[in-house]
């Protein structure tokens, strides 16, 4: 009887550990996506605002240098937004599934989450998404 209860307890602990790992994984994944989306929206809004200010400043006398600096900052914000939402694998969009899978080996968890989110939003290749998921479970 005691052995049976101990066995059941062990099985229950294993199930709970598995559920805890799954919840942690899903929470990190959602947190990364939410953070990326929020940062992207903030950067897009900042770039749009700076661009508008730069265009307005062009019309005022003596503000040409200010206008060009603001336009440069708006461009830098847009570049940052693009970098935030794009995988850090050079030429990602031109890579086939095997090449992407090979590149995944060198990425940390954060980069893997970016690749997964980007892949889901673009080509949505199931084999790539499954490969990312396997790496995230390691």
C-alpha positions in Angstrom: 0.0 0.0 0.0 2.8 2.5 0.9 4.7 1.6 -2.2 1.6 2.3 -4.3 1.0 5.7 -2.7 4.7 6.5 -3.2 4.5 5.5 -6.8 1.4 7.7 -7.3 3.1 10.6 -5.6 6.1 10.2 -7.8 4.0 10.1 -11.0 2.0 13.2 -9.7 5.2 15.1 -9.1 6.5 14.3 -12.6 3.3 15.5 -14.1 3.4 18.7 -12.1 7.0 19.3 -13.1 6.1 18.8 -16.7 3.1 21.2 -16.4 5.3 23.7 -14.6 7.9 23.6 -17.4 5.2 23.9 -20.0 3.6 26.9 -18.3 7.0 28.6 -17.8 7.9 28.0 -21.5 4.5 29.4 -22.7 4.8 32.4 -20.3 8.3 33.2 -21.6 7.1 32.9 -25.2 4.1 35.2 -24.7 6.2 37.6 -22.7 8.7 37.9 -25.5 6.0 38.4 -28.1 4.3 41.0 -26.0 7.6 42.8 -25.3 8.5 42.8 -29.0 5.0 44.1 -30.0 5.1 46.8 -27.4 8.6 47.9 -28.3 7.8 47.8 -32.0 4.7 50.0 -31.4 6.7 52.5 -29.3 9.5 52.7 -31.8 7.0 53.1 -34.7 5.2 55.9 -32.9 8.4 57.6 -32.1 9.7 57.4 -35.6 6.4 58.8 -37.0 6.4 61.6 -34.5 10.0 62.6 -35.2 9.4 62.4 -38.9 6.4 64.7 -38.6 8.4 67.2 -36.5 11.2 67.1 -39.0 8.8 67.9 -41.9 7.3 70.8 -39.9 10.7 72.1 -38.9 11.7 72.3 -42.6 9.2 75.1 -43.1 10.7 77.3 -40.4 13.6 79.6 -41.2 16.9 78.5 -39.8 15.9 75.0 -38.8 17.3 72.9 -41.7 20.0 71.3 -39.5 17.5 70.5 -36.8 15.1 69.0 -39.3 17.8 66.8 -40.8 18.9 65.6 -37.3 15.3 64.8 -36.4 14.8 62.9 -39.7 18.0 60.9 -39.0 16.7 60.0 -35.5 13.3 58.9 -37.0 15.1 56.7 -39.4 17.2 55.2 -36.6 14.1 54.5 -34.6 12.5 52.7 -37.6 15.7 50.7 -38.1 15.6 49.7 -34.4 11.9 48.6 -34.8 12.8 46.5 -37.8 15.8 44.9 -36.0 13.6 44.1 -33.1 11.2 42.1 -35.2 13.6 40.4 -37.6 15.6 37.3 -36.7 19.4 38.0 -36.4 20.2 35.3 -38.9 21.7 37.0 -42.0 19.6 36.5 -45.1 16.8 34.7 -43.2 14.1 35.2 -45.8 16.2 33.5 -48.4 17.1 30.5 -46.4 15.5 27.1 -46.9 14.3 25.0 -44.0 17.5 23.0 -43.6 19.6 26.2 -43.5 17.3 27.8 -40.9 17.5 24.6 -38.8 21.3 24.7 -38.9 21.3 28.4 -37.9 19.1 27.7 -34.9 21.9 25.8 -33.2 23.7 29.1 -32.5 20.8 31.1 -31.1 19.9 31.9 -27.5 16.4 31.5 -26.1 15.4 35.2 -26.9 16.6 34.9 -30.5 14.7 31.6 -30.9 11.5 33.3 -29.7 12.1 36.0 -32.3 12.6 33.5 -35.0 9.4 31.6 -34.0 7.3 34.8 -33.9 8.8 36.0 -37.2 8.2 32.6 -38.9 4.7 32.4 -37.7 3.9 35.9 -39.1 5.6 35.4 -42.5 6.3 32.0 -44.2 4.8 29.9 -41.3 6.8 26.8 -42.2 5.7 24.1 -39.8 9.0 22.4 -39.9 10.9 25.5 -38.9 8.4 26.3 -36.1 8.8 22.7 -34.8 12.6 22.9 -34.9 12.5 26.1 -32.9 10.1 24.5 -30.4 12.5 21.5 -30.0 15.4 23.9 -29.4 13.4 25.8 -26.8 12.7 22.6 -24.9 16.4 21.8 -24.7 
